[in-house]
């Protein structure tokens, strides 16, 4: 795709020109970014581009809404651009009016109101271009609140007692801010936390089994530590990330069987279904490998799961996409806000370590990811078919 951008001497136009695959004339381009404001010239350029059959994104303004309460020719010129865009849109032209509030450029450096970055505008242009249907107009203005402070952000569940600022710094916040600036860092934070808040929006593969009540995940984590120490001579409690003794391993993924066919085998049945011995089924792994009075044993009995396993997913880890023959039941013993189950449409579902039991339909293609700097620890088994 080739872009023709106007107003490239400074500000948003210059930013877009430096980042897009640009050409130097309207005739050469596939997409016209109608950026330069010069009286009613944007209206004339829109009509010319439309006559050439170009896809057009007009950089307009929310000032055309009549928010200016005094004579303001700029607002009238932008309103005219929006109206011309509307006229051509309903003629069937592929034109969009991107109506923006304050953008952080040198032209409005003296404005103290909240602003958005040029990068966020480019993100929205990309969204328009990737949309499968025509977009007539979008109005986007800066967030009304000041930039998110550390104290205002949702708290990330951490396994130690560090405050959020320490976590920020451990993840290189200062270096990132130096590179992209506070405004962009704030925008990225808002996007990330909105993504997290909405992860359950389409999570139809998952549900909470509230009828089972709650389990003591701290006790279960202590029990799993004992199991690991007894069955893996190389296992050590980790102080990495100040994790206060969380389970840790240098392997890509650490698993132990909590049920077997004889109550003794902690290894047969691990990993994918295809590695189960050919003479065995998931329903054959029913005998507890752990003491029956443990909290973990109560969880296994209550849920009726078979082939129960301890699963430790290291930091910065992701499984391949796969599907299983039956649904699964999970309980999280240790996790963080950036660990997810993922369905075939890349929709995310977070399982919190809240003591509740979660059902997941693993018969559809899915994966799991831990995009944090800490381990994710689940107990998981085959859901009974009833």
C-alpha positions as CSV (number, residue, x, y, z in Angstrom):
1,X,0.0,0.0,0.0
2,X,1.2,3.5,-0.9
3,X,0.2,6.6,1.0
4,X,0.1,10.2,0.1
5,X,0.2,12.5,3.2
6,X,-0.3,16.2,3.2
7,X,1.1,18.6,5.8
8,X,4.4,16.8,6.3
9,X,6.5,19.7,7.4
10,X,5.6,19.3,11.1
11,X,3.3,17.7,13.6
12,X,1.1,14.7,12.8
13,X,1.7,14.9,9.1
14,X,5.5,14.7,9.5
15,X,5.1,11.8,11.9
16,X,2.9,9.8,9.5
17,X,5.1,10.6,6.5
18,X,8.2,9.2,8.3
19,X,6.4,6.0,9.2
20,X,4.3,5.1,6.2
21,X,5.2,3.9,2.8
22,X,4.7,7.3,1.1
23,X,4.7,8.6,-2.4
24,X,4.8,12.3,-3.5
25,X,1.5,12.7,-5.4
26,X,-2.1,11.9,-5.0
27,X,-2.2,10.1,-8.4
28,X,0.5,7.6,-7.2
29,X,-1.1,6.6,-3.9
30,X,-3.6,3.9,-2.8
31,X,-4.6,5.7,0.4
32,X,-4.7,9.5,0.9
33,X,-4.2,10.8,4.4
34,X,-5.8,14.3,4.2
35,X,-3.9,15.9,7.0
36,X,-2.9,19.5,6.2
37,X,-5.4,22.1,7.4
38,X,-5.4,25.2,5.1
39,X,-8.8,26.8,5.1
40,X,-11.3,24.8,3.1
41,X,-8.4,23.1,1.1
42,X,-9.0,19.8,2.8
43,X,-12.5,19.7,1.4
44,X,-11.2,20.4,-2.1
45,X,-8.5,17.7,-1.7
46,X,-11.2,15.2,-0.5
47,X,-13.3,15.7,-3.6
48,X,-10.3,15.4,-5.8
49,X,-9.1,12.1,-4.2
50,X,-12.6,10.7,-4.3
51,X,-12.9,11.4,-8.0
52,X,-9.7,9.4,-8.5
53,X,-11.2,6.5,-6.5
54,X,-8.7,6.7,-3.7
55,X,-9.4,5.5,-0.1
56,X,-9.3,8.6,2.0
57,X,-8.7,9.2,5.7
58,X,-9.4,12.8,6.6
59,X,-7.7,14.2,9.7
60,X,-10.6,16.2,11.2
61,X,-11.4,17.7,14.6
62,X,-14.1,17.3,17.3
63,X,-14.3,21.1,17.2
64,X,-16.8,20.7,14.3
65,X,-19.3,19.5,17.0
66,X,-19.9,23.1,17.9
67,X,-18.0,23.0,21.2
68,X,-16.5,26.4,20.4
69,X,-18.9,29.1,21.8
70,X,-17.5,32.0,19.9
71,X,-16.9,32.6,16.2
72,X,-14.3,30.1,15.2
73,X,-13.5,29.6,11.5
74,X,-11.3,26.5,12.1
75,X,-14.3,24.7,13.6
76,X,-16.5,25.6,10.6
77,X,-13.8,24.4,8.1
78,X,-13.5,21.1,9.9
79,X,-17.3,20.8,10.1
80,X,-17.4,21.3,6.3
81,X,-14.8,18.5,5.9
82,X,-17.0,16.2,8.0
83,X,-20.1,17.0,5.9
84,X,-18.3,16.5,2.6
85,X,-17.0,13.2,4.0
86,X,-20.6,12.2,4.9
87,X,-21.9,13.1,1.5
88,X,-19.2,11.0,-0.3
89,X,-19.6,8.1,2.1
90,X,-23.3,7.7,1.3
91,X,-22.4,7.9,-2.4
92,X,-20.4,4.7,-1.8
93,X,-17.0,6.2,-1.5
94,X,-14.4,4.6,0.8
95,X,-13.8,7.7,3.0
96,X,-13.4,8.2,6.7
97,X,-13.4,11.3,8.9
98,X,-11.1,10.8,11.9
99,X,-12.2,13.5,14.3
100,X,-9.6,14.2,16.9
101,X,-9.0,16.2,20.1
102,X,-5.7,17.7,21.2
103,X,-2.6,15.9,19.8
104,X,0.8,16.3,21.3
105,X,2.5,18.3,18.6
106,X,4.5,21.5,18.6
107,X,1.6,23.5,17.3
108,X,-0.3,23.1,20.6
109,X,2.7,23.0,22.9
110,X,1.3,25.8,25.0
111,X,-2.0,23.9,25.6
112,X,-2.1,22.4,29.1
113,X,-5.1,20.1,28.6
114,X,-4.6,16.4,28.2
115,X,-3.3,15.3,24.8
116,X,-2.9,12.1,22.8
117,X,0.2,11.0,21.0
118,X,0.8,10.8,17.3
119,X,1.4,7.1,17.7
120,X,-2.2,6.6,19.0
121,X,-3.5,8.4,15.9
122,X,-1.5,6.0,13.7
123,X,-2.9,3.1,15.7
124,X,-6.4,4.3,14.9
125,X,-5.6,4.8,11.2
126,X,-4.4,1.2,11.2
127,X,-7.6,0.0,12.8
128,X,-9.7,1.8,10.1
129,X,-7.6,0.3,7.3
130,X,-7.9,-3.3,8.8
131,X,-11.6,-3.1,9.4
132,X,-13.5,-5.4,7.1
133,X,-16.2,-2.7,6.5
134,X,-16.3,1.0,5.7
135,X,-15.9,3.4,8.6
136,X,-17.7,6.7,8.1
137,X,-16.2,8.6,11.0
138,X,-14.6,8.2,14.4
139,X,-14.3,10.8,17.2
140,X,-11.4,10.3,19.6
141,X,-10.4,12.7,22.3
142,X,-7.8,12.5,25.1
143,X,-8.7,10.7,28.3
144,X,-10.3,13.1,30.8
145,X,-8.2,11.9,33.7
146,X,-4.6,12.9,34.1
147,X,-2.0,10.2,33.2
148,X,-2.3,7.0,35.3
149,X,-0.1,7.1,38.3
150,X,1.4,4.0,39.9
151,X,-1.1,4.2,42.7
152,X,-4.1,4.5,40.4
153,X,-3.3,1.5,38.3
154,X,-5.0,-1.8,39.2
155,X,-2.6,-3.8,41.4
156,X,-0.8,-6.7,39.7
157,X,-0.9,-9.8,41.9
158,X,2.7,-10.4,42.9
159,X,4.2,-13.2,44.9
160,X,6.3,-10.8,47.0
161,X,5.9,-7.6,48.9
162,X,7.3,-5.1,46.4
163,X,5.2,-2.1,45.6
164,X,4.1,-1.4,42.0
165,X,6.8,1.2,41.5
166,X,9.5,-1.4,42.3
167,X,7.9,-3.8,39.8
168,X,7.7,-1.0,37.2
169,X,11.4,-0.4,37.6
170,X,12.3,-4.1,37.5
171,X,10.6,-4.2,34.1
172,X,12.5,-1.2,32.8
173,X,9.9,1.5,33.1
174,X,12.4,4.3,33.2
175,X,14.2,3.2,30.1
176,X,10.9,2.8,28.2
177,X,9.7,6.2,29.3
178,X,13.0,7.8,28.2
179,X,12.4,6.2,24.8
180,X,8.7,6.8,24.2
181,X,7.7,9.5,26.7
182,X,5.2,9.6,29.6
183,X,2.2,10.2,27.3
184,X,2.8,7.1,25.2
185,X,3.6,5.0,28.3
186,X,0.3,6.1,29.8
187,X,-1.6,5.2,26.6
188,X,0.0,1.7,26.6
189,X,-0.8,1.2,30.2
190,X,-4.4,2.1,29.7
191,X,-4.6,-0.3,26.7
192,X,-3.0,-3.1,28.6
193,X,-5.3,-2.8,31.6
194,X,-8.4,-2.4,29.5
195,X,-7.4,-5.6,27.7
196,X,-7.1,-7.4,31.0
197,X,-10.4,-6.0,32.3
198,X,-12.2,-7.3,29.2
199,X,-10.6,-10.7,28.9
200,X,-13.8,-12.5,30.1
201,X,-16.0,-10.6,27.5
202,X,-16.0,-13.5,25.0
203,X,-14.8,-16.3,27.2
204,X,-17.6,-18.7,26.4
205,X,-15.2,-21.7,26.7
206,X,-14.8,-21.1,30.4
207,X,-17.0,-20.8,33.5
208,X,-16.6,-20.9,37.3
209,X,-18.0,-23.9,39.1
210,X,-19.4,-21.9,42.0
211,X,-21.3,-25.0,43.4
212,X,-18.0,-26.4,44.6
213,X,-17.2,-23.5,46.9
214,X,-13.6,-22.4,47.7
215,X,-10.4,-24.1,48.4
216,X,-7.3,-23.0,50.4
217,X,-4.8,-22.4,47.6
218,X,-2.1,-21.4,50.0
219,X,-2.3,-24.7,51.7
220,X,-2.4,-26.5,48.4
221,X,0.7,-24.6,47.3
222,X,2.5,-25.8,50.4
223,X,1.4,-29.4,49.7
224,X,2.7,-29.2,46.1
225,X,6.0,-27.9,47.4
226,X,6.3,-31.1,49.6
227,X,5.4,-33.3,46.6
228,X,8.0,-31.6,44.4
229,X,10.8,-31.9,47.0
230,X,10.1,-35.6,47.6
231,X,9.9,-36.5,43.9
232,X,12.5,-34.3,42.3
233,X,16.0,-34.3,43.9
234,X,16.9,-31.3,41.8
235,X,13.9,-29.3,42.9
236,X,14.7,-26.1,44.9
237,X,12.6,-23.4,46.3
238,X,13.2,-20.2,44.4
239,X,14.0,-16.8,45.6
240,X,14.0,-15.4,42.0
241,X,11.9,-12.3,41.7
242,X,11.7,-12.2,45.5
243,X,9.1,-14.9,45.2
244,X,9.2,-16.0,48.8
245,X,9.6,-19.7,48.1
246,X,7.4,-20.2,45.0
247,X,7.8,-23.3,43.0
248,X,10.4,-22.9,40.3
249,X,12.2,-24.9,37.7
250,X,14.7,-24.4,34.9
251,X,12.7,-26.7,32.7
252,X,10.4,-25.3,30.0
253,X,7.4,-26.6,31.8
254,X,7.3,-28.6,35.1
255,X,4.6,-31.3,35.7
256,X,3.9,-34.0,38.2
257,X,1.1,-36.5,38.3
258,X,-1.2,-36.3,41.4
259,X,-3.2,-39.3,40.3
260,X,-2.0,-42.6,38.8
261,X,-3.1,-46.1,38.3
262,X,-1.3,-47.4,41.4
263,X,-0.9,-44.4,43.8
264,X,2.9,-44.3,43.3
265,X,3.7,-43.2,39.8
266,X,4.2,-39.4,39.5
267,X,5.4,-39.4,35.9
268,X,3.4,-41.7,33.6
269,X,0.6,-39.7,32.0
270,X,2.4,-36.3,31.9
271,X,2.3,-33.9,29.0
272,X,0.0,-34.4,26.0
273,X,-2.6,-37.1,25.6
274,X,-0.6,-38.7,22.8
275,X,2.1,-39.7,25.3
276,X,-0.3,-41.7,27.6
277,X,0.6,-45.4,27.2
278,X,-1.6,-47.1,24.6
279,X,-3.1,-49.5,27.1
280,X,-4.4,-46.7,29.3
281,X,-7.0,-43.9,29.2
282,X,-7.3,-40.6,31.1
283,X,-10.1,-42.2,33.2
284,X,-7.6,-44.9,34.4
285,X,-5.6,-42.3,36.4
286,X,-7.8,-42.2,39.5
287,X,-5.7,-43.3,42.5
288,X,-4.3,-40.5,44.6
289,X,-0.5,-40.1,44.8
290,X,-0.9,-37.7,47.8
291,X,-2.3,-38.1,51.3
292,X,-6.1,-38.3,51.3
293,X,-6.5,-35.7,54.1
294,X,-4.7,-33.0,52.0
295,X,-6.7,-30.0,50.7
296,X,-5.5,-30.9,47.2
297,X,-7.0,-34.4,47.6
298,X,-10.3,-32.8,48.7
299,X,-10.3,-30.7,45.5
300,X,-9.7,-33.8,43.4
301,X,-12.4,-35.8,45.0
302,X,-15.0,-33.0,44.9
303,X,-14.5,-32.3,41.3
304,X,-14.3,-35.9,40.2
305,X,-11.3,-35.1,37.9
306,X,-9.0,-37.8,36.7
307,X,-5.4,-37.6,35.5
308,X,-4.9,-34.7,37.9
309,X,-1.5,-32.9,37.4
310,X,0.5,-30.2,38.9
311,X,1.5,-27.8,36.1
312,X,4.1,-25.1,36.6
313,X,4.4,-22.7,33.7
314,X,7.6,-20.6,33.7
315,X,7.8,-16.9,33.0
316,X,7.6,-15.8,29.4
317,X,6.2,-19.1,28.2
318,X,3.5,-20.2,25.7
319,X,2.1,-23.6,24.7
320,X,1.4,-24.6,21.1
321,X,-2.2,-24.5,19.9
322,X,-3.8,-27.9,20.5
323,X,-7.1,-29.5,21.5
324,X,-7.9,-32.3,23.9
325,X,-10.5,-35.0,23.8
326,X,-12.4,-33.8,26.8
327,X,-12.9,-30.6,28.8
328,X,-10.6,-29.7,31.7
329,X,-11.0,-28.4,35.2
330,X,-8.4,-25.9,36.6
331,X,-7.6,-24.3,40.0
332,X,-4.9,-21.7,40.1
333,X,-2.5,-21.8,43.1
334,X,-0.2,-19.0,42.0
335,X,-0.7,-16.7,39.0
336,X,-0.6,-13.1,37.9
337,X,-2.6,-10.7,35.8
338,X,-0.7,-11.6,32.6
339,X,-1.3,-15.4,32.5
340,X,-4.1,-16.6,30.3
341,X,-5.8,-19.5,28.7
342,X,-6.3,-18.7,25.0
343,X,-9.1,-19.9,22.7
344,X,-8.9,-20.5,18.9
345,X,-9.8,-16.9,18.2
346,X,-7.1,-15.5,20.4
347,X,-9.6,-14.5,23.1
348,X,-8.1,-14.5,26.5
349,X,-9.4,-15.9,29.8
350,X,-7.6,-15.4,33.1
351,X,-7.9,-17.9,35.9
352,X,-7.3,-16.1,39.2
353,X,-5.8,-17.7,42.3
354,X,-9.1,-17.1,44.2
355,X,-9.7,-20.6,45.5
356,X,-12.5,-21.2,43.0
357,X,-12.7,-24.0,40.4
358,X,-12.8,-23.2,36.7
359,X,-14.1,-25.3,33.8
360,X,-12.5,-24.9,30.4
361,X,-13.7,-26.5,27.2
362,X,-10.3,-27.8,25.9
363,X,-12.0,-29.7,23.0
364,X,-11.7,-26.6,21.0
365,X,-8.2,-25.4,19.8
366,X,-6.6,-23.5,22.6
367,X,-3.3,-22.6,24.2
368,X,-2.0,-21.0,27.4
369,X,0.5,-18.2,28.0
370,X,2.4,-16.7,30.9
371,X,3.6,-13.4,29.7
372,X,4.8,-12.3,33.1
373,X,8.1,-12.6,35.0
374,X,6.7,-15.1,37.5
375,X,5.6,-18.7,37.5
376,X,2.0,-19.7,36.9
377,X,1.0,-22.7,39.0
378,X,-2.2,-24.7,38.3
379,X,-3.7,-28.0,39.2
380,X,-5.6,-29.4,36.2
381,X,-7.4,-32.6,35.4
382,X,-9.9,-34.2,33.0
383,X,-13.4,-33.1,33.7
384,X,-15.8,-35.9,34.3
385,X,-18.3,-36.4,31.5
386,X,-21.8,-36.3,33.0
